[in-house]
Amino acid sequence: MTEADIQPKTYELAYHLGPDLEEIDIKAQTQELSALVTQAGGSILTSKVPQRVHLSYMIKNKQYANFGILDFSAPTETIEKINSQIKLQGGILRYLLLKKPDEGKELRILGQYRSRPRIKTHEPATAEIAKKPAKEKTEAEKQQLEQEMVTMVI
């Protein structure tokens, strides 16, 4: 076993309980899940009381369920045991056990990638064409232009 296996990590357990359970049964089921985690060597961080929600699709022919979340920390070696014990619970329609990211790691959001400054790899087409400085006109050309302008005006 390595030290990484012994260090407790943060996990999230999201679960759907059956819609036909009463409030007392829901609380009892939530306490059973909390006890299951603590018996396996984990510690509860936060617990959200299950709320009745409408499901996007039917699960075991049910359109509604009571959705709850349980955040806990536990060593990685105990997760297999917790997972197998949750499968044996009777009132759970479906659950998902996730490992949360470590505190030191920073999650980046897509919006942050879009808002960061971009490195210009080339200049726009208008800047590529260098403007040539206008060449100076000689005195003879200036006088000729003035005469042409006078004849146009008259």
N, C-alpha and C positions, 0 to 999 in steps of 0.2 A: 504494500500500500504506500502511496506517495503522500506527501504533505498536502497536495492539492485535493486528494480525496477526503482527508480529515477536516479540512477547513470548511466551515458551514457556508453554503451559498444561499442566495435568496431565490425563492420559487413562488409561483402564483398558481393557485388551483381555482379554475373557473368551472362551475358546475350548474347543471339544470336538475332541479328536483321536480317530481311529478306534480301536476296541477291539482290533483285531487287530495293532496295533503292539507291538513288544517294547520293553523299557526303553531299549535303546540307540537305537532309532528315535525314541522319545518325546523323549529328551534331545537328539537331533540336530534334531528338529523345533522344539523349544523354543529351541535355539541359533540356528536359522535365523530364527525370529521376532524374537529379540533383535537379531540382526545386521541384519535388515531395518529395524528401527526406528532403530538407530544410523546406518546408512548414509543414511537419509533426513534425518538431522540431529537426531534425538531422543536422549534419554539415559534409560537404564533406572533406575527408582527401586527397585522391588521385583519379584520374580518368584516365583510359587508353582509348585512342581513339580506337573505334572499327576497327578491321582489318579483311579483307576478309580471311576466312579459309575454307578448304575443310573438310566437316563433315565425321566422320567415318561411320555414318549411316544416312539415310535420315530422316529429320524432316519435317513433313508436305509437303512431296514430293519435298524437296529441298536438293540438294547435297552441296551447299555452304551457308555460312552465314557470317555475320559481328559480330565478337566476341569482346565484351568489358567488362571491369571490373571497378567497382566503389566501393571504400572503403569509409566508412563513420562511424561516431559515432552517436548513438541515444539512448535515454532511451528505455528500453525493452518494455514499455507499448505502444510505437508508432510503433513497428515492425508489429503488426497485421494490422494497418492502412496502412502502406507502402506496405505490401504484397498484400492487397486487391486492392490498387490503381494500382500496377504493373500489376495485372491480367487484368485490364481494358484497358491497353495500347494496341494499335492495331498492331504495327509493330514488336512486340517481338515474336519470334518463341518459345523460351524457356528461362527460367532464373533459377538461383539458388541463394538463399539468405542464407548466412552462418554467424554464429557467430565466430569471430576470437578469439583465445586464449588470455587471459589477459597478460599484459606485464610482470607481476611478475612471471608467470608460465614458467617453462622451458620445452620445448619439447625435448624428448629423441629420438634419432634415433637408428634404429636397429643396425647399425654398432657400436655404442657406447656400446651396450649390448654385442656384440660379442668380442670386444677388451678389455673388463674389465678383471682383473685377476680372475681366478677361485680358489675356495677353494678346496684343495685336501681332499677328504674324505677317501682315502686309498692310501697306497703306492703301487708301481708297484710290480708285482709278484717276480721279481728278488731280490728286497730288503726284501721281506718277509722271504725268506730263509736265515737265519743267517749262515754265513760261520764259520765253526769250525776251530779254529786255528790248524795248523799242529802240531802233537805231536812230541816231541823230540825223536830222535832215540838213542838207547843205543850204547855203544862202540862196543858191540858184533855184533849188526845189521849192523853198519857202516862197520866193517871189512868184514862181509859176503858179503855185496853189492860190496865192492871193489874187492873181489876175483871173484865174478860172472862177473864183468865187465872185469877183466883181462882175464878170460877164454873165454869170448865172443870175445875179440879183437884178441886173439891168434888163 
